[in-house]
Amino acid sequence: MLALLAFLLPFALTIAPWTIRNYILYRDIILIDTLGPVYLWIAMSDAVHEGRGEGEAKGILLRKKSGNSL
């Protein structure tokens, strides 16, 4: 039992601050934000940096935030 606690405690301590932050902002329990890959894609996309594809990227973000699937 102690080994299990020692294994899970670092995960809980890492995720807890973000969960608290998400609860304060969204008034809902969200363990972690699931939009990380989308934000990374937007940041690294040459098309977005060149002004192309920005509408598509924003559309994906809006669909994700509203809960609609792709």
C-alpha positions as CSV (number, residue, x, y, z in Angstrom):
1,M,0.0,0.0,0.0
2,L,2.8,2.4,0.8
3,A,4.5,1.6,-2.5
4,L,1.3,2.5,-4.3
5,L,1.0,5.8,-2.5
6,A,4.6,6.6,-3.2
7,F,3.9,5.9,-6.9
8,L,0.7,7.9,-7.2
9,L,1.5,10.9,-4.9
10,P,3.8,12.6,-7.4
11,F,1.1,12.4,-10.1
12,A,-1.5,13.9,-7.8
13,L,0.8,16.7,-6.7
14,T,1.6,17.5,-10.3
15,I,-2.0,17.5,-11.6
16,A,-3.7,19.1,-8.5
17,P,-2.6,22.7,-9.1
18,W,-3.9,22.6,-12.7
19,T,-7.1,20.9,-11.6
20,I,-7.7,23.7,-9.0
21,R,-6.9,26.4,-11.6
22,N,-9.4,24.8,-14.1
23,Y,-12.1,24.6,-11.4
24,I,-11.6,28.3,-10.5
25,L,-11.8,29.3,-14.1
26,Y,-14.4,27.0,-15.5
27,R,-16.4,26.0,-12.4
28,D,-16.0,22.4,-13.5
29,I,-13.6,19.6,-12.6
30,I,-11.2,19.3,-15.5
31,L,-8.1,17.3,-14.6
32,I,-5.9,18.6,-17.4
33,D,-6.5,20.8,-20.5
34,T,-6.8,18.7,-23.6
35,L,-6.1,21.4,-26.1
36,G,-2.3,21.2,-25.7
37,P,-1.7,19.5,-29.1
38,V,-3.9,22.0,-30.9
39,Y,-2.1,25.0,-29.4
40,L,1.2,23.3,-30.3
41,W,0.0,22.8,-33.9
42,I,-1.0,26.4,-34.1
43,A,2.3,27.7,-32.7
44,M,4.4,25.5,-35.0
45,S,2.4,25.8,-38.1
46,D,4.1,27.7,-41.0
47,A,0.7,28.3,-42.6
48,V,-0.4,30.2,-39.5
49,H,2.8,32.2,-39.4
50,E,2.3,33.1,-43.0
51,G,-1.3,34.1,-42.5
52,R,-2.9,31.0,-44.1
53,G,-4.9,28.5,-42.2
54,E,-5.6,30.7,-39.2
55,G,-9.3,30.5,-39.7
56,E,-9.1,26.7,-39.7
57,A,-7.1,26.6,-36.5
58,K,-9.5,29.0,-34.8
59,G,-12.4,26.9,-36.0
60,I,-10.9,23.8,-34.4
61,L,-10.3,25.6,-31.1
62,L,-13.9,26.9,-31.1
63,R,-15.3,23.4,-31.8
64,K,-13.1,21.9,-29.0
65,K,-14.1,24.5,-26.4
66,S,-17.8,24.2,-27.2
67,G,-17.6,20.4,-26.8
68,N,-18.3,19.5,-30.5
69,S,-16.2,16.8,-31.9
70,L,-14.4,17.1,-35.2
